Amino acid sequence: MYPRLDQCTLLKFEGTRLTIGNDYYLLSTLFSEKVHDELGVRQAVFLGHRGQDGLASIIKVRIEMNPRIIEDPKSRPGILEWSTRLFQNEIKALIDCQDLRSTPNLLGQSVQVQNNQYEYPGGYIHIIAMSRMPGMPVTEYSDLSDTEGVYIKARLMEILESIRLHGWYITGGYPEKVIYERSTRTVSLTSLGNSEKADLSKPEKYPFTENNDILLGFGQNVWWI
């Protein structure tokens, strides 16, 4: 199985259309798929194109799984609230950071109900469509030099600080979300998932430095092992 695909139950949607608002998106390639046990959802990212103009896009979906998999059914309302907050926060962060060239633009968002094509008909689907950033995940470069690693780290530190100054911070660093375009040395983030409002009244924890835990998370197996 391809490393990004912890699971591949959604391969059947490759080549199909997904309507988001007034636009439709062609789902070309299932880029990643995994199960988030704590949220009780299946998370996936598709590479695709916007129907009206062919714009290269990322379509991110979070699909509710049967709540019977949750250990304590009484916790389901809290889990639904948590999932909804994550979804809404990412949308707000994308909007607030839309003038940054290092983060994607929000193209569309939707909350839909699963039909019989999905594993839990009646359950929710959270969908976010974003512009695709140039390059590929740093984790897919097998020959990154030490110099490139240092450069990516410095640029990512600037990006995270810019996001913070726009009122948001990323709570978890995942290397596969860092995008690098080698020919232009462009560094960007593929999404703003796991965003929380930044408390700009507490500057003692910031700005981001090279020892920040979130930055270190992004750099695992990239500039440090």
Biotite code that builds the C-alpha atoms (Angstrom):
import biotite.structure as struc

atoms = struc.array([
    struc.Atom([0.000, 0.000, 0.000], chain_id="A", res_id=1, res_name="MET", atom_name="CA", element="C"),
    struc.Atom([1.235, 3.506, -0.808], chain_id="A", res_id=2, res_name="TYR", atom_name="CA", element="C"),
    struc.Atom([2.727, 5.085, 2.378], chain_id="A", res_id=3, res_name="PRO", atom_name="CA", element="C"),
    struc.Atom([0.215, 7.934, 2.527], chain_id="A", res_id=4, res_name="ARG", atom_name="CA", element="C"),
    struc.Atom([-2.715, 5.525, 2.333], chain_id="A", res_id=5, res_name="LEU", atom_name="CA", element="C"),
    struc.Atom([-3.153, 4.005, 5.753], chain_id="A", res_id=6, res_name="ASP", atom_name="CA", element="C"),
    struc.Atom([-6.398, 2.780, 4.197], chain_id="A", res_id=7, res_name="GLN", atom_name="CA", element="C"),
    struc.Atom([-7.800, 2.956, 0.664], chain_id="A", res_id=8, res_name="CYS", atom_name="CA", element="C"),
    struc.Atom([-11.557, 2.497, 0.978], chain_id="A", res_id=9, res_name="THR", atom_name="CA", element="C"),
    struc.Atom([-12.195, 5.736, -0.938], chain_id="A", res_id=10, res_name="LEU", atom_name="CA", element="C"),
    struc.Atom([-10.356, 4.815, -4.133], chain_id="A", res_id=11, res_name="LEU", atom_name="CA", element="C"),
    struc.Atom([-13.774, 4.229, -5.709], chain_id="A", res_id=12, res_name="LYS", atom_name="CA", element="C"),
    struc.Atom([-14.355, 7.993, -5.719], chain_id="A", res_id=13, res_name="PHE", atom_name="CA", element="C"),
    struc.Atom([-11.415, 8.708, -8.015], chain_id="A", res_id=14, res_name="GLU", atom_name="CA", element="C"),
    struc.Atom([-12.739, 10.105, -11.286], chain_id="A", res_id=15, res_name="GLY", atom_name="CA", element="C"),
    struc.Atom([-16.034, 11.244, -9.750], chain_id="A", res_id=16, res_name="THR", atom_name="CA", element="C"),
    struc.Atom([-17.441, 14.724, -9.214], chain_id="A", res_id=17, res_name="ARG", atom_name="CA", element="C"),
    struc.Atom([-18.154, 16.338, -5.871], chain_id="A", res_id=18, res_name="LEU", atom_name="CA", element="C"),
    struc.Atom([-20.412, 19.395, -5.703], chain_id="A", res_id=19, res_name="THR", atom_name="CA", element="C"),
    struc.Atom([-19.347, 22.078, -3.226], chain_id="A", res_id=20, res_name="ILE", atom_name="CA", element="C"),
    struc.Atom([-21.576, 25.138, -3.219], chain_id="A", res_id=21, res_name="GLY", atom_name="CA", element="C"),
    struc.Atom([-22.049, 26.343, -6.786], chain_id="A", res_id=22, res_name="ASN", atom_name="CA", element="C"),
    struc.Atom([-18.977, 24.531, -8.116], chain_id="A", res_id=23, res_name="ASP", atom_name="CA", element="C"),
    struc.Atom([-18.100, 20.940, -8.747], chain_id="A", res_id=24, res_name="TYR", atom_name="CA", element="C"),
    struc.Atom([-14.696, 19.338, -8.343], chain_id="A", res_id=25, res_name="TYR", atom_name="CA", element="C"),
    struc.Atom([-13.253, 16.376, -10.192], chain_id="A", res_id=26, res_name="LEU", atom_name="CA", element="C"),
    struc.Atom([-11.600, 14.010, -7.715], chain_id="A", res_id=27, res_name="LEU", atom_name="CA", element="C"),
    struc.Atom([-8.574, 12.812, -9.667], chain_id="A", res_id=28, res_name="SER", atom_name="CA", element="C"),
    struc.Atom([-6.338, 11.044, -7.119], chain_id="A", res_id=29, res_name="THR", atom_name="CA", element="C"),
    struc.Atom([-6.802, 9.805, -3.570], chain_id="A", res_id=30, res_name="LEU", atom_name="CA", element="C"),
    struc.Atom([-3.719, 11.376, -2.025], chain_id="A", res_id=31, res_name="PHE", atom_name="CA", element="C"),
    struc.Atom([-4.120, 10.238, 1.578], chain_id="A", res_id=32, res_name="SER", atom_name="CA", element="C"),
    struc.Atom([-6.608, 8.365, 3.737], chain_id="A", res_id=33, res_name="GLU", atom_name="CA", element="C"),
    struc.Atom([-6.584, 7.458, 7.407], chain_id="A", res_id=34, res_name="LYS", atom_name="CA", element="C"),
    struc.Atom([-8.929, 6.888, 10.319], chain_id="A", res_id=35, res_name="VAL", atom_name="CA", element="C"),
    struc.Atom([-8.997, 9.338, 13.220], chain_id="A", res_id=36, res_name="HIS", atom_name="CA", element="C"),
    struc.Atom([-10.131, 7.067, 16.044], chain_id="A", res_id=37, res_name="ASP", atom_name="CA", element="C"),
    struc.Atom([-10.730, 9.809, 18.614], chain_id="A", res_id=38, res_name="GLU", atom_name="CA", element="C"),
    struc.Atom([-13.003, 11.761, 16.279], chain_id="A", res_id=39, res_name="LEU", atom_name="CA", element="C"),
    struc.Atom([-14.603, 8.640, 14.856], chain_id="A", res_id=40, res_name="GLY", atom_name="CA", element="C"),
    struc.Atom([-14.028, 9.830, 11.297], chain_id="A", res_id=41, res_name="VAL", atom_name="CA", element="C"),
    struc.Atom([-12.305, 8.790, 8.103], chain_id="A", res_id=42, res_name="ARG", atom_name="CA", element="C"),
    struc.Atom([-10.086, 11.587, 6.823], chain_id="A", res_id=43, res_name="GLN", atom_name="CA", element="C"),
    struc.Atom([-8.983, 11.831, 3.209], chain_id="A", res_id=44, res_name="ALA", atom_name="CA", element="C"),
    struc.Atom([-7.359, 14.243, 0.801], chain_id="A", res_id=45, res_name="VAL", atom_name="CA", element="C"),
    struc.Atom([-7.991, 14.158, -2.941], chain_id="A", res_id=46, res_name="PHE", atom_name="CA", element="C"),
    struc.Atom([-6.043, 15.906, -5.651], chain_id="A", res_id=47, res_name="LEU", atom_name="CA", element="C"),
    struc.Atom([-8.456, 17.345, -8.157], chain_id="A", res_id=48, res_name="GLY", atom_name="CA", element="C"),
    struc.Atom([-9.560, 20.241, -10.326], chain_id="A", res_id=49, res_name="HIS", atom_name="CA", element="C"),
    struc.Atom([-12.348, 22.789, -10.119], chain_id="A", res_id=50, res_name="ARG", atom_name="CA", element="C"),
    struc.Atom([-14.891, 22.158, -12.822], chain_id="A", res_id=51, res_name="GLY", atom_name="CA", element="C"),
    struc.Atom([-15.484, 25.724, -13.995], chain_id="A", res_id=52, res_name="GLN", atom_name="CA", element="C"),
    struc.Atom([-11.871, 26.552, -14.821], chain_id="A", res_id=53, res_name="ASP", atom_name="CA", element="C"),
    struc.Atom([-9.713, 23.473, -14.196], chain_id="A", res_id=54, res_name="GLY", atom_name="CA", element="C"),
    struc.Atom([-7.930, 25.084, -11.240], chain_id="A", res_id=55, res_name="LEU", atom_name="CA", element="C"),
    struc.Atom([-5.685, 22.559, -9.472], chain_id="A", res_id=56, res_name="ALA", atom_name="CA", element="C"),
    struc.Atom([-7.284, 21.899, -6.093], chain_id="A", res_id=57, res_name="SER", atom_name="CA", element="C"),
    struc.Atom([-7.048, 19.961, -2.871], chain_id="A", res_id=58, res_name="ILE", atom_name="CA", element="C"),
    struc.Atom([-10.308, 18.476, -1.616], chain_id="A", res_id=59, res_name="ILE", atom_name="CA", element="C"),
    struc.Atom([-10.201, 17.501, 2.039], chain_id="A", res_id=60, res_name="LYS", atom_name="CA", element="C"),
    struc.Atom([-13.001, 15.358, 3.467], chain_id="A", res_id=61, res_name="VAL", atom_name="CA", element="C"),
    struc.Atom([-13.807, 14.174, 6.969], chain_id="A", res_id=62, res_name="ARG", atom_name="CA", element="C"),
    struc.Atom([-16.411, 11.396, 6.914], chain_id="A", res_id=63, res_name="ILE", atom_name="CA", element="C"),
    struc.Atom([-18.253, 10.365, 10.063], chain_id="A", res_id=64, res_name="GLU", atom_name="CA", element="C"),
    struc.Atom([-17.992, 6.653, 10.802], chain_id="A", res_id=65, res_name="MET", atom_name="CA", element="C"),
    struc.Atom([-20.595, 4.571, 12.602], chain_id="A", res_id=66, res_name="ASN", atom_name="CA", element="C"),
    struc.Atom([-20.681, 5.995, 16.160], chain_id="A", res_id=67, res_name="PRO", atom_name="CA", element="C"),
    struc.Atom([-20.822, 2.448, 17.540], chain_id="A", res_id=68, res_name="ARG", atom_name="CA", element="C"),
    struc.Atom([-17.026, 2.418, 17.170], chain_id="A", res_id=69, res_name="ILE", atom_name="CA", element="C"),
    struc.Atom([-16.816, 5.079, 19.894], chain_id="A", res_id=70, res_name="ILE", atom_name="CA", element="C"),
    struc.Atom([-16.009, 3.353, 23.175], chain_id="A", res_id=71, res_name="GLU", atom_name="CA", element="C"),
    struc.Atom([-18.411, 5.480, 25.211], chain_id="A", res_id=72, res_name="ASP", atom_name="CA", element="C"),
    struc.Atom([-21.597, 6.362, 23.245], chain_id="A", res_id=73, res_name="PRO", atom_name="CA", element="C"),
    struc.Atom([-22.359, 9.088, 25.785], chain_id="A", res_id=74, res_name="LYS", atom_name="CA", element="C"),
    struc.Atom([-19.325, 10.997, 24.543], chain_id="A", res_id=75, res_name="SER", atom_name="CA", element="C"),
    struc.Atom([-20.675, 11.292, 20.990], chain_id="A", res_id=76, res_name="ARG", atom_name="CA", element="C"),
    struc.Atom([-22.182, 14.812, 21.410], chain_id="A", res_id=77, res_name="PRO", atom_name="CA", element="C"),
    struc.Atom([-18.837, 16.113, 22.646], chain_id="A", res_id=78, res_name="GLY", atom_name="CA", element="C"),
    struc.Atom([-17.006, 14.429, 19.774], chain_id="A", res_id=79, res_name="ILE", atom_name="CA", element="C"),
    struc.Atom([-19.411, 15.939, 17.232], chain_id="A", res_id=80, res_name="LEU", atom_name="CA", element="C"),
    struc.Atom([-18.843, 19.356, 18.762], chain_id="A", res_id=81, res_name="GLU", atom_name="CA", element="C"),
    struc.Atom([-15.072, 18.857, 18.628], chain_id="A", res_id=82, res_name="TRP", atom_name="CA", element="C"),
    struc.Atom([-15.147, 17.769, 14.986], chain_id="A", res_id=83, res_name="SER", atom_name="CA", element="C"),
    struc.Atom([-17.353, 20.724, 14.036], chain_id="A", res_id=84, res_name="THR", atom_name="CA", element="C"),
    struc.Atom([-15.062, 23.163, 15.838], chain_id="A", res_id=85, res_name="ARG", atom_name="CA", element="C"),
    struc.Atom([-11.992, 21.809, 14.006], chain_id="A", res_id=86, res_name="LEU", atom_name="CA", element="C"),
    struc.Atom([-13.830, 22.155, 10.698], chain_id="A", res_id=87, res_name="PHE", atom_name="CA", element="C"),
    struc.Atom([-15.001, 25.704, 11.369], chain_id="A", res_id=88, res_name="GLN", atom_name="CA", element="C"),
    struc.Atom([-11.608, 26.784, 12.727], chain_id="A", res_id=89, res_name="ASN", atom_name="CA", element="C"),
    struc.Atom([-9.812, 25.616, 9.606], chain_id="A", res_id=90, res_name="GLU", atom_name="CA", element="C"),
    struc.Atom([-12.253, 27.536, 7.404], chain_id="A", res_id=91, res_name="ILE", atom_name="CA", element="C"),
    struc.Atom([-11.850, 30.715, 9.472], chain_id="A", res_id=92, res_name="LYS", atom_name="CA", element="C"),
    struc.Atom([-8.057, 30.376, 9.514], chain_id="A", res_id=93, res_name="ALA", atom_name="CA", element="C"),
    struc.Atom([-7.934, 29.954, 5.720], chain_id="A", res_id=94, res_name="LEU", atom_name="CA", element="C"),
    struc.Atom([-10.071, 33.079, 5.281], chain_id="A", res_id=95, res_name="ILE", atom_name="CA", element="C"),
    struc.Atom([-8.009, 35.145, 7.713], chain_id="A", res_id=96, res_name="ASP", atom_name="CA", element="C"),
    struc.Atom([-4.722, 34.036, 6.115], chain_id="A", res_id=97, res_name="CYS", atom_name="CA", element="C"),
    struc.Atom([-5.834, 34.378, 2.501], chain_id="A", res_id=98, res_name="GLN", atom_name="CA", element="C"),
    struc.Atom([-3.323, 37.154, 1.802], chain_id="A", res_id=99, res_name="ASP", atom_name="CA", element="C"),
    struc.Atom([-0.394, 34.858, 2.695], chain_id="A", res_id=100, res_name="LEU", atom_name="CA", element="C"),
    struc.Atom([1.303, 33.282, -0.305], chain_id="A", res_id=101, res_name="ARG", atom_name="CA", element="C"),
    struc.Atom([2.477, 30.324, 1.780], chain_id="A", res_id=102, res_name="SER", atom_name="CA", element="C"),
    struc.Atom([-0.969, 28.983, 2.713], chain_id="A", res_id=103, res_name="THR", atom_name="CA", element="C"),
    struc.Atom([-3.778, 27.766, 0.438], chain_id="A", res_id=104, res_name="PRO", atom_name="CA", element="C"),
    struc.Atom([-6.816, 29.799, -0.527], chain_id="A", res_id=105, res_name="ASN", atom_name="CA", element="C"),
    struc.Atom([-10.239, 28.575, 0.496], chain_id="A", res_id=106, res_name="LEU", atom_name="CA", element="C"),
    struc.Atom([-12.221, 27.693, -2.637], chain_id="A", res_id=107, res_name="LEU", atom_name="CA", element="C"),
    struc.Atom([-15.305, 26.251, -1.005], chain_id="A", res_id=108, res_name="GLY", atom_name="CA", element="C"),
    struc.Atom([-16.671, 24.386, 1.977], chain_id="A", res_id=109, res_name="GLN", atom_name="CA", element="C"),
    struc.Atom([-19.692, 22.234, 2.632], chain_id="A", res_id=110, res_name="SER", atom_name="CA", element="C"),
    struc.Atom([-21.381, 20.026, 5.199], chain_id="A", res_id=111, res_name="VAL", atom_name="CA", element="C"),
    struc.Atom([-23.145, 17.148, 3.489], chain_id="A", res_id=112, res_name="GLN", atom_name="CA", element="C"),
    struc.Atom([-25.055, 14.025, 4.485], chain_id="A", res_id=113, res_name="VAL", atom_name="CA", element="C"),
    struc.Atom([-23.716, 10.623, 3.508], chain_id="A", res_id=114, res_name="GLN", atom_name="CA", element="C"),
    struc.Atom([-25.699, 8.622, 0.993], chain_id="A", res_id=115, res_name="ASN", atom_name="CA", element="C"),
    struc.Atom([-25.528, 4.887, 0.324], chain_id="A", res_id=116, res_name="ASN", atom_name="CA", element="C"),
    struc.Atom([-22.152, 5.218, -1.368], chain_id="A", res_id=117, res_name="GLN", atom_name="CA", element="C"),
    struc.Atom([-20.611, 5.828, 2.035], chain_id="A", res_id=118, res_name="TYR", atom_name="CA", element="C"),
    struc.Atom([-20.170, 3.585, 5.050], chain_id="A", res_id=119, res_name="GLU", atom_name="CA", element="C"),
    struc.Atom([-22.543, 5.419, 7.404], chain_id="A", res_id=120, res_name="TYR", atom_name="CA", element="C"),
    struc.Atom([-25.584, 6.790, 5.489], chain_id="A", res_id=121, res_name="PRO", atom_name="CA", element="C"),
    struc.Atom([-27.045, 9.750, 7.331], chain_id="A", res_id=122, res_name="GLY", atom_name="CA", element="C"),
    struc.Atom([-23.727, 10.691, 8.910], chain_id="A", res_id=123, res_name="GLY", atom_name="CA", element="C"),
    struc.Atom([-22.017, 13.979, 8.152], chain_id="A", res_id=124, res_name="TYR", atom_name="CA", element="C"),
    struc.Atom([-19.252, 14.809, 5.682], chain_id="A", res_id=125, res_name="ILE", atom_name="CA", element="C"),
    struc.Atom([-17.131, 17.900, 6.249], chain_id="A", res_id=126, res_name="HIS", atom_name="CA", element="C"),
    struc.Atom([-15.590, 19.113, 2.988], chain_id="A", res_id=127, res_name="ILE", atom_name="CA", element="C"),
    struc.Atom([-13.014, 21.835, 2.325], chain_id="A", res_id=128, res_name="ILE", atom_name="CA", element="C"),
    struc.Atom([-11.730, 22.701, -1.156], chain_id="A", res_id=129, res_name="ALA", atom_name="CA", element="C"),
    struc.Atom([-8.460, 24.633, -1.338], chain_id="A", res_id=130, res_name="MET", atom_name="CA", element="C"),
    struc.Atom([-5.976, 25.793, -3.933], chain_id="A", res_id=131, res_name="SER", atom_name="CA", element="C"),
    struc.Atom([-3.097, 23.368, -4.471], chain_id="A", res_id=132, res_name="ARG", atom_name="CA", element="C"),
    struc.Atom([0.318, 24.673, -3.408], chain_id="A", res_id=133, res_name="MET", atom_name="CA", element="C"),
    struc.Atom([3.284, 24.208, -5.776], chain_id="A", res_id=134, res_name="PRO", atom_name="CA", element="C"),
    struc.Atom([5.652, 21.322, -5.119], chain_id="A", res_id=135, res_name="GLY", atom_name="CA", element="C"),
    struc.Atom([5.271, 18.123, -3.140], chain_id="A", res_id=136, res_name="MET", atom_name="CA", element="C"),
    struc.Atom([5.462, 17.103, 0.542], chain_id="A", res_id=137, res_name="PRO", atom_name="CA", element="C"),
    struc.Atom([8.970, 17.272, 1.953], chain_id="A", res_id=138, res_name="VAL", atom_name="CA", element="C"),
    struc.Atom([8.515, 13.675, 3.098], chain_id="A", res_id=139, res_name="THR", atom_name="CA", element="C"),
    struc.Atom([8.582, 12.583, -0.546], chain_id="A", res_id=140, res_name="GLU", atom_name="CA", element="C"),
    struc.Atom([12.069, 13.911, -1.199], chain_id="A", res_id=141, res_name="TYR", atom_name="CA", element="C"),
    struc.Atom([14.598, 11.147, -0.591], chain_id="A", res_id=142, res_name="SER", atom_name="CA", element="C"),
    struc.Atom([17.588, 13.389, -1.279], chain_id="A", res_id=143, res_name="ASP", atom_name="CA", element="C"),
    struc.Atom([17.023, 16.588, 0.700], chain_id="A", res_id=144, res_name="LEU", atom_name="CA", element="C"),
    struc.Atom([20.378, 18.144, 1.503], chain_id="A", res_id=145, res_name="SER", atom_name="CA", element="C"),
    struc.Atom([21.293, 19.538, 4.911], chain_id="A", res_id=146, res_name="ASP", atom_name="CA", element="C"),
    struc.Atom([21.278, 23.001, 3.362], chain_id="A", res_id=147, res_name="THR", atom_name="CA", element="C"),
    struc.Atom([17.727, 22.491, 2.084], chain_id="A", res_id=148, res_name="GLU", atom_name="CA", element="C"),
    struc.Atom([16.641, 21.212, 5.492], chain_id="A", res_id=149, res_name="GLY", atom_name="CA", element="C"),
    struc.Atom([17.977, 24.336, 7.204], chain_id="A", res_id=150, res_name="VAL", atom_name="CA", element="C"),
    struc.Atom([16.283, 26.547, 4.599], chain_id="A", res_id=151, res_name="TYR", atom_name="CA", element="C"),
    struc.Atom([12.924, 24.777, 4.911], chain_id="A", res_id=152, res_name="ILE", atom_name="CA", element="C"),
    struc.Atom([13.088, 25.086, 8.690], chain_id="A", res_id=153, res_name="LYS", atom_name="CA", element="C"),
    struc.Atom([13.776, 28.834, 8.521], chain_id="A", res_id=154, res_name="ALA", atom_name="CA", element="C"),
    struc.Atom([10.992, 29.476, 6.025], chain_id="A", res_id=155, res_name="ARG", atom_name="CA", element="C"),
    struc.Atom([8.502, 27.354, 7.964], chain_id="A", res_id=156, res_name="LEU", atom_name="CA", element="C"),
    struc.Atom([9.310, 29.277, 11.136], chain_id="A", res_id=157, res_name="MET", atom_name="CA", element="C"),
    struc.Atom([8.458, 32.500, 9.268], chain_id="A", res_id=158, res_name="GLU", atom_name="CA", element="C"),
    struc.Atom([5.231, 30.977, 7.920], chain_id="A", res_id=159, res_name="ILE", atom_name="CA", element="C"),
    struc.Atom([4.045, 29.845, 11.359], chain_id="A", res_id=160, res_name="LEU", atom_name="CA", element="C"),
    struc.Atom([4.785, 33.275, 12.795], chain_id="A", res_id=161, res_name="GLU", atom_name="CA", element="C"),
    struc.Atom([2.886, 34.945, 9.949], chain_id="A", res_id=162, res_name="SER", atom_name="CA", element="C"),
    struc.Atom([-0.100, 32.692, 10.644], chain_id="A", res_id=163, res_name="ILE", atom_name="CA", element="C"),
    struc.Atom([0.097, 33.620, 14.322], chain_id="A", res_id=164, res_name="ARG", atom_name="CA", element="C"),
    struc.Atom([0.132, 37.321, 13.492], chain_id="A", res_id=165, res_name="LEU", atom_name="CA", element="C"),
    struc.Atom([-3.043, 36.706, 11.487], chain_id="A", res_id=166, res_name="HIS", atom_name="CA", element="C"),
    struc.Atom([-4.659, 35.391, 14.675], chain_id="A", res_id=167, res_name="GLY", atom_name="CA", element="C"),
    struc.Atom([-4.104, 31.613, 14.442], chain_id="A", res_id=168, res_name="TRP", atom_name="CA", element="C"),
    struc.Atom([-1.658, 28.934, 15.463], chain_id="A", res_id=169, res_name="TYR", atom_name="CA", element="C"),
    struc.Atom([-1.237, 25.341, 14.394], chain_id="A", res_id=170, res_name="ILE", atom_name="CA", element="C"),
    struc.Atom([-1.475, 22.912, 17.312], chain_id="A", res_id=171, res_name="THR", atom_name="CA", element="C"),
    struc.Atom([0.274, 19.949, 15.691], chain_id="A", res_id=172, res_name="GLY", atom_name="CA", element="C"),
    struc.Atom([3.196, 19.691, 13.298], chain_id="A", res_id=173, res_name="GLY", atom_name="CA", element="C"),
    struc.Atom([3.056, 16.996, 10.608], chain_id="A", res_id=174, res_name="TYR", atom_name="CA", element="C"),
    struc.Atom([5.921, 16.841, 8.073], chain_id="A", res_id=175, res_name="PRO", atom_name="CA", element="C"),
    struc.Atom([3.692, 15.654, 5.237], chain_id="A", res_id=176, res_name="GLU", atom_name="CA", element="C"),
    struc.Atom([1.840, 18.987, 5.363], chain_id="A", res_id=177, res_name="LYS", atom_name="CA", element="C"),
    struc.Atom([4.984, 20.929, 4.456], chain_id="A", res_id=178, res_name="VAL", atom_name="CA", element="C"),
    struc.Atom([5.200, 21.468, 0.687], chain_id="A", res_id=179, res_name="ILE", atom_name="CA", element="C"),
    struc.Atom([8.504, 22.203, -1.052], chain_id="A", res_id=180, res_name="TYR", atom_name="CA", element="C"),
    struc.Atom([9.070, 23.213, -4.664], chain_id="A", res_id=181, res_name="GLU", atom_name="CA", element="C"),
    struc.Atom([12.765, 22.635, -5.267], chain_id="A", res_id=182, res_name="ARG", atom_name="CA", element="C"),
    struc.Atom([13.274, 24.636, -8.466], chain_id="A", res_id=183, res_name="SER", atom_name="CA", element="C"),
    struc.Atom([11.934, 27.857, -6.909], chain_id="A", res_id=184, res_name="THR", atom_name="CA", element="C"),
    struc.Atom([12.768, 26.998, -3.270], chain_id="A", res_id=185, res_name="ARG", atom_name="CA", element="C"),
    struc.Atom([9.137, 27.668, -2.374], chain_id="A", res_id=186, res_name="THR", atom_name="CA", element="C"),
    struc.Atom([7.950, 26.414, 1.031], chain_id="A", res_id=187, res_name="VAL", atom_name="CA", element="C"),
    struc.Atom([4.269, 26.337, 1.970], chain_id="A", res_id=188, res_name="SER", atom_name="CA", element="C"),
    struc.Atom([1.657, 24.498, 4.006], chain_id="A", res_id=189, res_name="LEU", atom_name="CA", element="C"),
    struc.Atom([-0.928, 22.339, 2.285], chain_id="A", res_id=190, res_name="THR", atom_name="CA", element="C"),
    struc.Atom([-3.669, 23.089, 4.830], chain_id="A", res_id=191, res_name="SER", atom_name="CA", element="C"),
    struc.Atom([-4.412, 24.865, 8.103], chain_id="A", res_id=192, res_name="LEU", atom_name="CA", element="C"),
    struc.Atom([-5.886, 21.893, 9.916], chain_id="A", res_id=193, res_name="GLY", atom_name="CA", element="C"),
    struc.Atom([-5.657, 21.776, 13.715], chain_id="A", res_id=194, res_name="ASN", atom_name="CA", element="C"),
    struc.Atom([-5.835, 25.576, 13.937], chain_id="A", res_id=195, res_name="SER", atom_name="CA", element="C"),
    struc.Atom([-6.755, 27.395, 17.119], chain_id="A", res_id=196, res_name="GLU", atom_name="CA", element="C"),
    struc.Atom([-7.174, 31.088, 17.784], chain_id="A", res_id=197, res_name="LYS", atom_name="CA", element="C"),
    struc.Atom([-3.902, 32.671, 18.867], chain_id="A", res_id=198, res_name="ALA", atom_name="CA", element="C"),
    struc.Atom([-3.913, 34.701, 22.073], chain_id="A", res_id=199, res_name="ASP", atom_name="CA", element="C"),
    struc.Atom([-1.885, 37.709, 20.973], chain_id="A", res_id=200, res_name="LEU", atom_name="CA", element="C"),
    struc.Atom([-2.052, 39.061, 24.525], chain_id="A", res_id=201, res_name="SER", atom_name="CA", element="C"),
    struc.Atom([0.440, 36.382, 25.620], chain_id="A", res_id=202, res_name="LYS", atom_name="CA", element="C"),
    struc.Atom([3.578, 37.158, 23.607], chain_id="A", res_id=203, res_name="PRO", atom_name="CA", element="C"),
    struc.Atom([5.877, 35.391, 26.062], chain_id="A", res_id=204, res_name="GLU", atom_name="CA", element="C"),
    struc.Atom([5.396, 32.095, 24.209], chain_id="A", res_id=205, res_name="LYS", atom_name="CA", element="C"),
    struc.Atom([6.145, 33.635, 20.830], chain_id="A", res_id=206, res_name="TYR", atom_name="CA", element="C"),
    struc.Atom([7.419, 34.470, 18.258], chain_id="A", res_id=207, res_name="PRO", atom_name="CA", element="C"),
    struc.Atom([8.159, 31.008, 16.936], chain_id="A", res_id=208, res_name="PHE", atom_name="CA", element="C"),
    struc.Atom([11.745, 29.932, 17.490], chain_id="A", res_id=209, res_name="THR", atom_name="CA", element="C"),
    struc.Atom([13.685, 26.938, 16.204], chain_id="A", res_id=210, res_name="GLU", atom_name="CA", element="C"),
    struc.Atom([12.987, 25.124, 19.490], chain_id="A", res_id=211, res_name="ASN", atom_name="CA", element="C"),
    struc.Atom([9.214, 25.442, 19.301], chain_id="A", res_id=212, res_name="ASN", atom_name="CA", element="C"),
    struc.Atom([7.572, 22.028, 19.719], chain_id="A", res_id=213, res_name="ASP", atom_name="CA", element="C"),
    struc.Atom([5.224, 22.547, 16.770], chain_id="A", res_id=214, res_name="ILE", atom_name="CA", element="C"),
    struc.Atom([8.114, 23.488, 14.482], chain_id="A", res_id=215, res_name="LEU", atom_name="CA", element="C"),
    struc.Atom([10.044, 20.431, 15.662], chain_id="A", res_id=216, res_name="LEU", atom_name="CA", element="C"),
    struc.Atom([7.037, 18.262, 14.849], chain_id="A", res_id=217, res_name="GLY", atom_name="CA", element="C"),
    struc.Atom([7.004, 19.553, 11.278], chain_id="A", res_id=218, res_name="PHE", atom_name="CA", element="C"),
    struc.Atom([10.716, 18.838, 10.988], chain_id="A", res_id=219, res_name="GLY", atom_name="CA", element="C"),
    struc.Atom([10.818, 15.201, 12.080], chain_id="A", res_id=220, res_name="GLN", atom_name="CA", element="C"),
    struc.Atom([12.787, 13.182, 9.511], chain_id="A", res_id=221, res_name="ASN", atom_name="CA", element="C"),
    struc.Atom([13.215, 16.378, 7.485], chain_id="A", res_id=222, res_name="VAL", atom_name="CA", element="C"),
    struc.Atom([15.902, 18.398, 9.242], chain_id="A", res_id=223, res_name="TRP", atom_name="CA", element="C"),
    struc.Atom([16.213, 16.120, 12.269], chain_id="A", res_id=224, res_name="TRP", atom_name="CA", element="C"),
    struc.Atom([15.804, 12.400, 12.903], chain_id="A", res_id=225, res_name="ILE", atom_name="CA", element="C"),
])
